[in-house]
C-alpha cells in the first residue's frame, strides 16, 4: 500500500456532540437495515406467507400453478414446502402480471 503524504496528517476536527451522536445513529440505522435485509433474503416462507406476499394476494391453487408452469421455485424440507424469499423475488419478475 502506498504511503500518501498529506498536509492534514494529524488534523483535528471539532464536532458538536449532538452532530456526532446523529452520525453514529445514522451509521447504526444503516447497519441494522442491511442486516435485516440480509436476514429477509435468507428467510424461508410457508405457502400461506408466500401467497400473501403477492399484491393482491393469490390463492394456494394459483401458487401451485405458478410452480407447475416453472414460474417459481420451491423447496421441500422435513416433508414441508418452503419458498426462499430471495428466489421468489427473482421469480416474480418473470411473471408478466407482476412486471413493472
C-alpha angles and dihedrals in degrees: 000000000000120000107235117206116217132170088228096061095130099021119153122214122201113218128180112245091233091052091048091049090052091050092051092048091052092049092049091046091053092048092049092049090049091051091048092050090051091049090051092049090057095043122118116220129207118232090258092051089047093053091052091051091070117084108250095024116252130218126252092251090054090050089051092049091052088055094046090051089052093244096124136026128228137185133217115220122169092349092305132108120242135177120210110229096220092049091046091054089053093046095048090060088063094055107093094215091062099040115116 
